[in-house]
Amino acid sequence: MMLFFIGYIVKIHKISIEGNFQETVANQNSYKLNVTHTRGKIYDCRGVSLVGGKSKFLAAIVPCAKTFEVISSLVDKNSIESIGAKFKSVLPFIIEIPKKVEYEGINVFEIPERYSDTAYASHIIGYLSSENRGAYGIERAFEDHLSRNGEIELRYGMNAKGEILCKDPINIKSDLKNSGVVLQIDKRIQIISEDIANKYISKGAVIVTEVPNCEIRACASFPSFLPNGIKHCLNDESSPLLNRALCQYNVGSIFKLVTAAAACECDLDEYFTYNCQGLFSEENNVSIHCFSGIPHGRIDVGDAISLSCNGFFVKISKKIDPKFFIKISSELGFGKPIELAPYIIASEGNLPSKEEIEDSKKMAMFSFGQGSLMASPVQISGIINAICCGGTYSKPVLVKALIGEDAQITNFSADPPKQVFKQKTAEKLKKYMKRAVTHGTAKRGKPDLTTAGAKTSTAETGIIKNEQRVNQSWFAGFFPFEKPKYCVVVLSEDDDGGGKNCGPVFKEIADEINKMENLEPVFKRANSKFLKNFSSVMIKKAQ
């Protein structure tokens, strides 16, 4: 018994000298009040925050007659009634107030709000659940990382009766970190793309990528939504929460670029011509019209791209080995999902099998992007980028890096690029696409301030709505022509033609980015060392 008693005393002494005992006693004589839990930020590629924009004031209040009088002078009558019950408590509490105030028993903290009333890149950033957890987009993809950003808490002295001893806290703990996610999005280009597309497109998407690595500088879906107004979107028939940039659609004539690439790889473009009569027909009930049934006459591959001749591609596809055709399509991303981040995945779409296109009718439809072929705007952006990069395909990239709690940066590694077709083929396709802008179906997308190449598309869905055929319209191109830097893909749901509404979106985006690029040296000097010096920048901001 004596030995047991001595051992027990020794253990109590050990606990006390290690500090655990003192901490336990201190906690029993104090009251902890959590002010807020902050989330890590989401940045664009230049270090500009894509969340926040305005702040709110949270007040930690020790209830008494004097603090009630001060707060009552700041808020309206309805708010006074709602917070009145809190003042009947003996314990401190948190409320939001309209402005900062200094008074004994009131501690005010200026806290940045997560979302503002004007939001860009909403489908990429996402939103939070009612439990303040990431529910969609980047917020969900990196919930564990973003939620570890720290908290602000106060501790008040308390007596044995549970009464607060002093109106001022005995300790204020601000355990805030600088963790975050850096995206490839460029906020300037995102704003340009959304503002312009909103004038022309009610439902659709816009993707802007930068050559050569296919970094996504803008990704917009229409209609959009406000992350702080999700409840208003739940029953909206236009489905604003749907990220159409990731969804699969009928492709149409943009796929003629792939057919042309396969033909050039087989050297068919060197001699093959076709006399277009506006209608292509064969014995096996294949009957295909060109747009509006207008005959193009004797044309080659370049003419067929610029004028978007269906019959030409049906005819030339018969000389391409179906196995090779499927192989080159697959290597350009068709039929494969593209994971941009966890839970942010572009649909794999649908790529017909080799056996399927051995059927001459299905091969005919496949040759100019109709039939069962489907792809997402993200997938199409990878194809345009490959043409600009000499036939080298790079998977589109959205996330640039993660910033740790200590401002340490972990860069994301992209999949290595892959040579899909020859540089000579890519140069031919670029020239054909330029011809489409200057003399062909893409004329409405011709920029005023730069040169460009593009391809239009009007894809039939086979759906009839209100006695009208539902078509998907596309416009995909690059600029400047001489040394491509940006690729732009525009999709408009249920539209008349790629050149009509999508063309002006491409044109205006190209011109606005061109204006912005004139200032680029200034921005580069200001932001080129962003990632390298992020730690010091965050320290200065904190101070």
DRENTOR-617251 format. One record per atom (N, C-alpha, C): x, y, z; residue in one letter. Coordinates in steps of 0.02 Angstrom, whole numbers, plus 50000, padded with zeros to 5 digits. Each point is the difference from the previous one (the first is absolute). Example, Ala and Ser with C-alpha at 12.3 -4.5 7.8 and 13.67 -1.06 7.14 Angstrom:
residues 2
506604971650390a 499555005950000a 500455006050000a 499825005349964s 500425005950003s 499615005550037s 
END
This chain:
residues 543
500424994050000m 499585006050000m 500445006350000m 500534999750041m 500455005750004m 500355001349933m 500244994649968l 500345000749935l 499525002849947l 499374997650000f 499505002449952f 499875007550010f 499955002050064f 499875007150015f 500585004549977f 500614997750011i 500595003949980i 500025000749923i 499874994449965g 499995000149927g 499485004849973g 499425000350032y 499465004449978y 500205007350008y 500345001750056i 500235006850012i 500525002049948i 500454995449983v 500525001449950v 499685001549932v 499494996249982k 499675000949935k 499665006849996k 499665002050055i 499675006650001i 500515005549993i 500574999350033h 500535005049996h 500275000549929h 500074994349967k 500265000049931k 499535003649953k 499344998750008i 499515003449958i 500035007550010i 500075002250062s 499995007150015s 500605003649970s 500604996950003i 500595003449974i 500025000049924i 499644995449967e 499994999949927e 499525005349972e 499615003250042g 499585005449976g 499284998049987g 499874993549993n 499314997849986n 499535001850056n 500254999350061f 499575001350058f 499815007450003f 500515004449990q 499865007150002q 499515002049946q 500084997149940e 499565001649944e 499284997950016e 499934994150032t 499344997550017t 499665004650050t 500395002250050v 499725004650050v 499805006649968v 500435002549954a 499855006349966a 499364999449959a 499924994349966n 499414999149959n 499374999650042n 500064997250062q 499424999550044q 499805006850027q 500445004949996n 499865006750027n 499965005249945n 499824997849939s 499945004749945s 499454997649952s 499805004749956y 499484998549951y 500285001549930y 499984994949955k 500265000949933k 499445001849952k 500125005149960l 499515002349951l 500324999949930l 499744996049955n 500254999849931n 499705005749960n 500425004249971v 499765005649960v 499854997749929v 500474996749968t 499894997649932t 500534994849982t 499844996149950h 500484995349972h 500095002049927h 500605001649980t 500125002449932t 500214994449954t 499905001149934r 500214995349949r 500585002849960r 500404995649973g 500545002249957g 499735003349937g 500405004249969k 499775003749941k 500114996049936k 499645002149948i 500094997249934i 500275005649956i 500594999049970y 500345005249962y 500004998449925y 500065005349961d 500114998949928d 500754999149988d 500204999249938c 500704998449984c 500485005750016c 499745006150012r 500435005750015r 499995001850074r 499654995950041g 499985001350071g 499435004550022g 499525001349955v 499425004150017v 499464995450028v 499715001950056s 499494995850032s 499364999849958s 499734994049992l 499374999049964l 499404999750047l 500135000350065v 499465000150050v 500085006250043v 499475001750036g 500025005950043g 499835006349961g 500255005650023g 499865006449967g 499725005150047g 499624997850050k 499765004650050k 500034996750068k 499905003950053s 500074997450068s 499365001050041s 499964996350055k 499465001050048k 500315000950069k 499625002750047f 500255001150068f 499644995350048f 500394995950035l 499744995550051l 500205002750068l 499515000850045a 500135002850066a 499924994650053a 500504999450043a 499964995750059a 499775004450057a 499424998450030i 499685004550047i 499904996650068i 500195003550053v 499844997950068v 499335003350018v 499474996350010p 499345003050009p 499935004050065p 499765006149992c 499835004350057c 499605005849973c 499755004350043a 499585005549979a 500385004849955a 500635001450015k 500405004849961k 500144997449929k 500214993649995t 500144997349933t 499364999449958t 499444998650034f 499364999849964f 499825006849973f 500145005250037e 499865006849978e 500435001949939e 500634998050001v 500455001549944v 499774996349937v 499874993650006i 499814996049942i 499325002349973i 499545001950043s 499335002249978s 500055006249957s 500505004150012s 500085006149960s 500284998649930s 500254993849989l 500324998349937l 499534996149953l 499534996350027v 499584995649959v 499285002449998v 499614997349952d 499315002149994d 499564996550052d 499365002050001k 499534997650051k 499914992549997k 499934997249939n 499904992849993n 500604996050027n 500605002749988s 500604996750024s 500045000250076s 499785005650030i 500015000650073i 499574994550032i 499414998949969e 499554994950027e 500304993049995e 500354998749945s 500284993349989s 500604998650045s 500375005250019i 500594998950042i 499875001350073i 499395002350015g 499835001650070g 500104994150046g 499814994149977a 500054994050043a 500734998550017a 500465001649955k 500704998750013k 500265004050060k 499735006150007f 500225004350055f 499744997750067f 499524995450001k 499754997350063k 500474994750028k 500474997749958s 500484995050022s 500545003350041s 500374996050038v 500565002650039v 500664998949962v 499964996349944l 500614998249963l 500095004349938l 500635001549981p 500135003949939p 499744996349938p 499855003849947f 499744997249938f 500245004049941f 499884997449940i 500225003249937i 499395002349960i 500025006149975i 499505002349951i 500355004149947i 499675000849943e 500265004349947e 499725007050008e 500435005049994i 499795007050006i 500215003849937i 499695005749985p 500145003549936p 500665003749997p 500295001750056k 500635003649998k 500404998750064k 500625002249998k 500454998850056k 499855005050056k 500054997650062v 499885004250058v 500494998050056v 500205004850041e 500444998650056e 499645001650065e 499934994850041y 499675000950065y 500184994250044y 500025001350065e 500164994750048e 499484994549997e 500234993949993g 499544994349995g 499814998249929g 500275003949952i 499854998649929i 500664999649962i 500154994449971n 500594999149958n 499774998649929n 500225004249953v 499774999549931v 500564997649955v 499834995349955f 500494997249953f 499735001049929f 500435002649956e 499825000749930e 500184993649963e 499504996649976i 500094993449969i 499825000449926i 500444997949955p 499825000049928p 499454994949986p 499495002149962e 499474995549980e 500254995649944e 499744993849997r 500254995249952r 499825001949928r 499385002449991y 499765001649933y 499725007049998y 500075003249942s 499715006749991s 499374999449958s 499685005749989d 499385000249961d 500124999649925d 500625000849979t 500184999249929t 500524994449997t 499804994449972a 500444994250001a 500214998049930a 500644998249992y 500264997349937y 500294993150014y 499994995849949a 500254993150005a 499634996150053a 499365001350008s 499614996750053s 499994992449992s 499954997549938h 499974992849990h 500664996650017h 500545003849997i 500654997250018i 500125000750076i 499885005950028i 500115001150071i 499524995750041i 499365000049981g 499504996050036g 499685003950056g 499754996450050y 499665003250056y 500044995450061y 499775002650057l 500034996450064l 499314997550020l 499984994750039s 499384997450027s 499795004250060s 499424998550027s 499765003550060s 500454998750060s 500394994649997e 500484998550054e 500685003249987e 500035004349950n 500625003649982n 500554995449974n 499794994749967r 500464995449968r 499945000549925r 500544998649964g 499995000349928g 499504995149971g 499535002549959a 499484995749972a 500064999349924a 500415004249968y 500025000049927y 500645003549977y 500254998049943g 500585003549970g 500644999050040g 500435005049995i 500644999850036i 499894999850075i 499485003250025e 499844999850071e 499924992850024e 499684995949960r 499924992950018r 500634996049985r 500315001349944a 500594996149979a 500565000450051a 500085005850031f 500565000950048f 499735002050069f 499444997150019e 499695001550065e 500484999050058e 500344994350002d 500464998650055d 500555005250004d 500265002149943h 500545004949999h 499755007050019h 499455002149971l 499745006850012l 499715000950069l 499764994750031s 499685000650066s 500505000250057s 500644999049986r 500515000150053r 500325006850008r 499635005249987n 500315006650000n 500025003450068n 499714997050052g 500055002950066g 499375003550023g 500025002650062e 499415003250029e 500205005650048e 499505004050018i 500095005350049i 499574998250060i 500305000050060e 499624998550060e 500215004550057e 499535001350045l 500125004150059l 499914995750062l 500345001750054r 499914996550063r 499905005250056r 499444999150036y 499825004650054y 500094996550068y 500215003950049g 500064997350068g 499304998750029g 499944994650039m 499354998150027m 500104997550071m 499515001750044n 500044997550069n 499644993350007n 499994997350061a 499714993450011a 499254999849987a 499675005950002k 499285000349987k 499845000449926k 500515000349956g 499885000549929g 499895007149977g 500235005050041e 499915007049983e 500655002849971e 499935004349948i 500595003049969i 500295005150048i 500664999550012l 500335004350049l 500155006949973l 500175000449935c 500215006449971c 499705000649930c 499845006149980k 499695001149935k 500494999249942k 500645000250015d 500504999149948d 500274992950003d 500134996849942p 500264993150000p 500704999850029p 500154994450033i 500684999250028i 500484997649947i 499734997549943n 500444997749946n 499625000349934n 500345002549947i 499735000049933i 500464995849957i 499744994649973k 500404995549959k 499795000649927k 500475001949958s 499875000549928s 500474995149964s 499744994049992d 500414994649971d 499864999449925d 500135005449963l 499845000249929l 500604997849958l 499864996149949k 500524997649954k 499935003649933k 500454998549955n 499985003049933n 499934994749946n 499664994550017s 499924994649952s 499535002149944s 500054996749943g 499575001749944g 500134995649939g 499635001349948v 500064996549937v 500125005149944v 500504998949959v 500155004349944v 499764996749936v 499565003349962l 499744997349938l 500375002949940l 499914996949942q 500275002649938q 499565005749972q 499425001050028i 499555005449980i 500355006750005i 499905004349950d 500225006950003d 499375004250009d 499945003350057k 499385003550017k 499815005149947k 500505003349971r 499865005049948r 499674996849939r 500264994249979i 499734996649941i 499324996950017i 499924997750062q 499364997350022q 499455005449996q 500155005950024i 499525005549999i 499835002049928i 500525000549959i 499895001749929i 499544994949968i 500144993650010s 499624994649968s 499274999950023s 499895000750064e 499314999750026e 499605006149979e 500305005950005d 499635006149982d 499805000149926d 500454997649957i 499855000049928i 499494994649983i 500114993950025a 499554994549983a 499305001150026a 499925003550056n 499345001450027n 499575004149953n 500315003649954k 499625004149952k 499704995849944k 500274994149988y 499804996049942y 499714993150017y 500204997250058i 499844993150015i 499564999650063i 499454996449995s 499584998950059s 500184993450034s 500144994949959k 500234993650026k 500614997749960k 500534998350034g 500594997849964g 500635000550043g 500575000749967a 500635000150036a 500545003449959a 500515002550034v 500595002949968v 500624997550036v 500494997649962i 500654997950028i 500545003949964i 500465003050039v 500595003249973v 500614996550029v 500434997349956t 500614996750023t 500615003549970t 500564999350034e 500625003149976e 500474994749971e 500275001649942v 500484995749964v 500695001050033v 500404994850008p 499924993249973p 499734994850049p 499975001850065n 499854994950050n 499264998950014n 499585003549964c 499274999350006c 499765001750071c 500305005150031e 499765002450065e 499345003749990e 499524998550041i 499335003149993i 500015006950032i 499985005249959r 500015006950025r 499305002650014r 499504997049969a 499305001850015a 499574993949988a 499524998950043c 499534994549993c 499335002550025c 499535001149954a 499365003050019a 499434995849974a 499474999550039s 499394996549981s 499415004750008s 499524999449955f 499425004650001f 499354996049999f 499505002150039p 500015005750046p 500444998550061p 500225005250033s 500424999250059s 499595000750063s 500335000350057f 499655000650064f 500455003750050f 499695002450054l 500375003050055l 500114994850054l 500614998850022p 500124994850051p 499635001350065p 499825006350014n 499625001450061n 499255000449988n 499784997649941g 499295000049985g 499774993449969g 500274994550025i 499874993449970i 499264998150004i 499665001750054k 499314997850009k 499545002549944k 500195005649968h 499595002749946h 500104996249935h 500514995749997c 500164996349938c 499724993049998c 499784997450057l 499834992950005l 499424998049955l 499525004449991n 499414998349959n 499995003749934n 500575002949981d 500055003749937d 500054995049941d 499535000549953e 499984995449943e 500615000649954e 500345005750003s 500605000949958s 500624996750028s 499944996950059s 500564996250031s 500645004150006s 499995005650036p 500605004150006p 500574996750037p 499864994950041l 500534996750037l 500384994949957l 499754998749940l 500334995249955l 500605003349967l 500584996850006n 500605002649967n 500034997249929n 499755003949953r 499944997749931r 500684999249966r 500525003050027a 500684999249972a 500234992750007a 499714996450047l 500204993150013l 499534994949969l 499445002349973c 499484995449975c 500134998049928c 499734994449980q 500094997549932q 499455002649955q 500195001749938y 499545002649950y 500164996949933y 499515000149955n 500144998249930n 500515004849972n 500484997449964v 500595004049980v 499895003649934v 499794996449949g 499915003249935g 500655001549965g 500015005349960s 500535001249951s 500695001550029s 500055001650064i 500675000950029i 500404993649992i 499664994350000f 500364993649993f 500324999249931f 499795004149952k 500314999749934k 500755001450004k 500215003650053l 500715001350010l 500374993450013l 499684995450037v 500304993550015v 500024995849936v 499455000049962t 499994996349937t 500535002649952t 500075006649998a 500515003149956a 500704998050023a 500104999850067a 500664998150027a 500164992849980a 499514995550006a 500114993049981a 500154999449925a 499655004049959a 500114999949928a 500705002549983a 500215005450033c 500675002849988c 500544995150021c 499894996450056e 500484995250023e 500084994349949e 499474998749962c 500024994849948c 500195002849932c 500185006549998d 500195003549939d 499445000349948d 499384999450022l 499435000449954l 499885007149976l 500215004950040d 499875007049982d 500405002149939d 500524996249982e 500445002049945e 499664999549932e 499504995649995y 499704999149934y 499244999950001y 499694999350059f 499284998750002f 499605006549992f 499534999949952t 499525005549992t 499314997049993t 499505004350006y 499314997649999y 499565005449968y 499554997849957n 499545004649967n 499345000150039n 499915005050041c 499425000550044c 499405002849963c 499454996350002q 499375002149969q 499495002250052q 500235000550063g 499545001950054g 499654994250031g 500044994149969l 499684994050026l 500434993949983l 500144996150052f 500374993849991f 499534994150010f 499984995449953s 499564994250007s 500344993849971s 499834994250029e 500254993549977e 499444994949998e 500164994249974e 499504994849992e 499734997450066e 500405000350055n 499794997250064n 499605005150041n 499615004149968n 499545004850032n 500375005450041n 500625001349983v 500365005550031v 499875006349959v 499675004850030s 499845006349966s 500165005750046s 500515004049983i 500255005250045i 500045006649963i 499705005150030h 500015006749971h 500575004150031h 500275004549960c 500425005250029c 499535005350031c 500285004550041f 499595005050033f 499615004049948f 499345000150009s 499535003549955s 499994997049930s 500354994349990g 499994996649935g 500375003849946g 500435004650018i 500375004149951i 500604996049973i 500054999249933p 500574996349971p 500645004150004p 500554996650014h 500655003450006h 500444999149938h 499804995649954g 500404998849941g 500614995850015g 500515000549958r 500614996050008r 500435003050057r 500124996150053i 500365002650059i 500524995050024i 500505002750038d 500504995750032d 499895000350075d 500474997350039v 499924999650072v 499935006950031v 500425004749978g 499965006850028g 499335003249988g 499744999249939d 499345002849985d 499464996650043d 500074993550008a 499494996250038a 499975002250073a 500595001750028i 500015002550069i 499695007050003i 500235004449957s 499765007050004s 499275000749982s 499754995849954l 499295000349979l 499574994950037l 500324995650039s 499664994950039s 499564995549957s 500324996949951c 499654995649953c 499934993050028c 499394997750010n 499884993450028n 500184994349951n 499805000849938g 500114994849950g 500734998449991g 500435005150002f 500724998949991f 500264995150053f 499815001150063f 500274995850054f 499704993050000f 499384999449977v 499714993349993v 500414996149949v 500175003349944k 500364996749946k 500714998350019k 500365004750032i 500704998750016i 500074995050057i 499504999750045s 500044995450057s 500014992749977s 499734998649941k 500004993249973k 500704997549984k 500475004749995k 500694998149984k 500444999550063k 499695001150059i 500384999850062i 499844993450037i 500514996650023d 499914993850038d 499625001650064d 499414996850012p 499615001450061p 500404999250064p 500464995150002k 500414999050060k 500445006150013k 500315002649948f 500435005950007f 499575006150019f 499425000649970f 499555005650013f 499805000250074f 499824994350028i 499814999750071i 500605001450044i 500594997449980k 500615001050040k 500175007450007k 500005003649945i 500185007150003i 499475004050038i 499374998049994s 499465003450037s 500084998850075s 500164993950019s 500094998450070s 500595003750030s 500555000449963e 500605003450025e 499895007550007e 499495002649967l 499825007150007l 499485001150054l 499864994850040g 499585000850059g 499284997849993g 499784998249940f 499314997849991f 499894993450036f 499434999450033g 499834993850034g 500354999050066g 500345005250026k 500364999450063k 499815005750047k 499854998550063p 499865005450048p 500635003950015p 499915006350017i 500575004350018i 499895002550071i 500414997750047e 499945002250069e 500405006450010e 499655005450011l 500325006550012l 500195000850073l 499634996950044a 500125000050073a 499544994650028a 500104997850063p 499544995150028p 499285002449995p 499564995949974y 499295001449990y 499865004949943y 500515002849969i 499905004449942i 500254996349939i 499564996649966i 500194995549946i 499595001449938i 500345001549945a 499665000949936a 499794993249974a 499384999749976s 499724993749976s 500434996949946s 500014993349999e 500374996549947e 499675000649932e 499365002250000g 499665000549936g 499884993149971g 500024999549934n 499914993549968n 500404999849935n 500454995149996l 500384998749940l 499794993349972l 499724999749940p 499794993649971p 500584995149996p 499854993650002s 500524994949994s 500204999049927s 500574996849990k 500234998549932k 499484995849963k 499714995150036e 499494995749969e 499385004049979e 499835005150041e 499415004049986e 500085003949935e 500595003049990i 500085004249941i 500194996049938i 500064993450007e 500064995949940e 499354999749961e 499465001850033d 499365000949966d 500055006549960d 499914999849935s 500125005849956s 499575006050018s 499384998950021k 499565005650018k 500255003450064k 500204995950050k 500255002950062k 500685003449990k 500414997149955m 500635003149983m 499895006849967m 499505000449957a 499845006349966a 499825005450051a 499584998350049m 499805004850051m 500595001950044m 500404994950017f 500585001250043f 500505004849967f 500084999749935s 500515003849964s 499915007550009s 499385002350009f 499915007250010f 499665001550068f 500124995550049g 499835001450070g 499294998850021g 499614996549959q 499314998650018q 499934992950025q 499394997650008g 499894993350025g 500084999750075g 500324994850025s 500064998950072s 500585003750032s 500425003349960l 500595003550027l 499785005750045l 500305000350061m 499865005550047m 500645001850037m 500055006350020a 500595002350037a 499815006250040a 500435001650048s 499905006050042s 500415005849972s 499815006250018p 500415005849980p 500734999450023p 500104997050059v 500694999150025v 500394995549953v 499694994649976q 500344995549953q 500185003649935q 499535004049975i 500135003649937i 500585004950008i 500075003150058s 500555004750011s 500674996549994s 500044993650020g 500624996349993g 500194998749928g 499504999149957i 500134998849928i 500285006449967i 499695005750015i 500235006349970i 500715001550024i 500144998650064n 500675001250026n 500504995549964n 499824993849985a 500454995449965a 500185002649930a 499515002849966i 500125002949934i 500505005750005i 499935004050053c 500465005850010c 500694997850021c 500074993850025c 500644997650026c 500334994949955c 499885000549936g 500344995449954g 499784992950005g 499374998750021g 499754993150004g 500134996750067g 500255003850049t 500134997350067t 499405001350045t 499714994650026y 499405000650043y 500205000650073y 499715005050034s 500085000950073s 499315000250031s 499914996350053k 499354999950034k 499885006850033k 499405002849994p 499855006550033p 500134999750075p 500295005450027v 500215000250070v 499645005850035v 499734998750060l 499645005150038l 500375002250063l 500304995350037v 500315001550064v 500755001049992v 500255005550028k 500725001649994k 500404997550060k 499755001550062a 500394998250060a 499565000250062a 500254996850053l 499705000750067l 500485003850044l 499725004550041i 500415003850047i 499874997250070i 500524997750033g 499934997050066g 499925005250055g 499904997650062e 499905004550057e 500595004650012e 500594997849982d 500615004050009d 500195003649936d 499525000749954a 500105003349935a 500464996149954a 500134993650017q 500394995849955q 499584998049940q 500295000249941i 499634998949938i 500154993049972i 499464996449983t 500064993549968t 499695000649931t 500414999949948n 499765000649932n 499674993549977n 499495000749959f 499674994249970f 500374998149936f 500124993649991s 500334997849939s 499484997949949s 500085002249938a 499544998249946a 500244993749965a 499544996749966d 500194994249959d 500475002249945d 500494996049982p 500465002049946p 499645000649933p 500195004749958p 499695000749934p 500174994149955p 499574998949950k 500104994349955k 499925002249928k 500484998149958q 499965001649928q 499474995549968q 499485003149973v 499444996249971v 500045000149923v 500165005849972f 500105000349927f 500585004649984f 500224999949938k 500615003649980k 499915007650004k 500575003450010q 499995007350000q 499775002749933q 500194996649946k 499785002149933k 499244999949994k 499694994950030t 499274999650000t 499705005750040t 500295001550057a 499755005450042a 500035006749964a 500555001349964e 500085006349963e 499475000649946e 499844994549966k 499485000149950k 499325001750030k 499854996750057l 499365001350033l 499935007250022l 500555002950025k 499985007050020k 499845004549940k 500304998749943k 499875004149940k 499284999249977k 499744993950004y 499304998849980y 499535003850047y 500175000150064m 499575003450049m 500045007649991m 500595002549980k 500055007149986k 499565001849940k 500004995649949r 499595001249941r 499265000250018r 499804996050050a 499305000050022a 499815006750031a 500485003250033v 499875006650031v 499995005549948v 500444999649951t 500045005549951t 499494999249943t 499854993849979h 499574999149942h 499454994750009h 499964997050059g 499544994450008g 499465001050052g 499794994550031t 499445000150046t 500145003650066t 500645001350015a 500195003150064a 500115007549994a 499765003149946k 500135007249989k 499735004450056k 499454998050030r 499715004150054r 500445000150062r 500484995550003g 500454999950057g 500675003449987g 500075003449943k 500645003149982k 500145005950046k 500544999750040p 500175005550045p 500225006249962p 499925005850031d 500235006249971d 500735001550016d 500234997450058l 500665002150025l 500544994649996l 499824994149974t 500494994749995t 499804995249944t 500434995349985t 499854994949949t 499774993650035t 499654995749964a 499724994150033a 499854994549950a 499904994050026g 499754994349963g 499444996950039g 499494997249966a 499434997350037a 499604995149958a 499554996450033k 499544995449967k 499325000650034k 499475000449960t 499325000350026t 499694993149999t 499434999550035s 499644993750002s 499275001150018s 499564996549965t 499304999750018t 499824992650005t 499954997550060a 499914992850011a 499264998450012a 499744995449959e 499314997850009e 499964995050057e 499495000850042t 499924995550057t 499484994649988t 499585001149950g 499454995349988g 499405001350044g 500045005450041i 499455001750046i 499555005249967i 499364999250007i 499515004849976i 499675003350061i 500035006750003k 499705003650056k 499595005849972k 499355000050019n 499545005149974n 500015000149923n 500014993949972e 499994999049927e 500615002849965e 500545001150039q 500625002549971q 500574995150017q 500464999249953r 500594995850013r 500465003450050r 500244996150048v 500475002750049v 500714998749976v 500385005449990n 500704999549978n 500475002950052n 500614997550001q 500535002950042q 500495003749955q 500145006250018s 500455004149959s 500685000850034s 500524999649959w 500695000450025w 500405005149958w 500505002750033f 500515003949965f 500654998850038f 500494997149967a 500644998350032a 500575002849959a 500445003750033g 500565003049962g 500585002150044g 500475003449970f 500615002250034f 500225006849973f 500435003350038f 500295006449978f 500645001350041f 500455004149973p 500035002349930p 500224994349954p 499895000749936f 500154994649953f 500754998649996f 500405005249998e 500724999349989e 500344996150057e 499805001450061k 500284996650058k 499454999150051k 499604994749994p 499414999250043p 500175000150074p 499615003950037k 500095000350072k 499384997750038k 499415001449973y 499384998150033y 499544996049954y 499664995150028c 499484996349966c 499345001650034c 499475000949961v 499345001650027v 499494995249971v 499614996950043v 499454995649979v 499355002950027v 499525001149956v 499355002950019v 499454995149981v 499564998550047l 499434995649988l 499365003750017l 499504999549956s 499345002950013s 499484994649989s 499634998450053e 499484994949994e 499415002649960e 499694995449961d 499385001449963d 500065006649961d 500505000249956d 500145006149962d 500004998549925d 500005005349959d 499934999149927d 500644997849966d 500565002850019g 500634998349966g 500595002850037g 500574996649994g 500595002050038g 500245007049986g 499945002149937g 500255006649982g 499565005750023g 499354998850009k 499525005350013k 500095003250069k 499954996250053n 500065002750068n 500674998450032n 500274994149986c 500644998150030c 500585003949969c 499965001549935g 500525003849966g 500155006750032g 499495004250013p 500135006450033p 500314999350069p 499824994650036v 500314998950066v 500754999049992v 500204995749953f 500714998849986f 500355006549981f 499705003749954k 500295006249974k 500145005050056k 499495001250042e 500075005050053e 500484997850054e 500004993550017i 500484997550049i 500715000949974i 500124998249937a 500665000749970a 500235007350001a 499555004649983d 500195007049998d 500135002850071d 499594998050048e 500105002550068e 500634997350032e 500154993649987i 500624997250026i 500605003349966i 499935001549936n 500545003549964n 500145006850031n 499475003650018k 500095006550034k 500354999050067k 499804994850037m 500304998550064m 500744998349993m 500164996449947e 500694997849990e 500485005849989e 499745005649978n 500435005949992n 500275002450066n 499644998350055l 500225001850067l 500374994450035l 500054994349966e 500274994050031e 500705000850030e 500465003749968p 500665000750032p 499955002950070p 499545004750012v 499915002950066v 499764994750049v 499494996249980f 499744994850043f 500534994750015f 500404998449949k 500514994850010k 500525002350051k 500195006449996r 500505002550048r 499714999950070r 499355001350005a 499695000450066a 499874993150030a 499904995049957n 499764993650025n 500444994049984n 500565001149964s 500404994349978s 500294996150058s 500115003250058k 500304996650056k 499484998150052k 499364999849980f 499464998750047f 500114993550039f 500084994549964l 500054993650035l 500654999450040l 500535002849972k 500654999650034k 500005003850066k 499675005950000n 500015004450058n 499344999950039n 499604994749990f 499335000050030f 500045000650076f 500484996650030s 500055000150073s 500095007150026s 500465003949971s 500125006850023s 499415004549987s 499654998949944v 499415004049984v 499464998950053v 499904993750019m 499484998450050m 500175002950068m 500644999950017i 500215002950064i 499855007450002i 500155003649945k 499865007149996k 499255001450006k 499604995849966k 499275001050003k 499754998950071k 500284995050034a 499784998650069a 500175005850046a 500595003149988q 500205005750042q 499555006049987q 
END
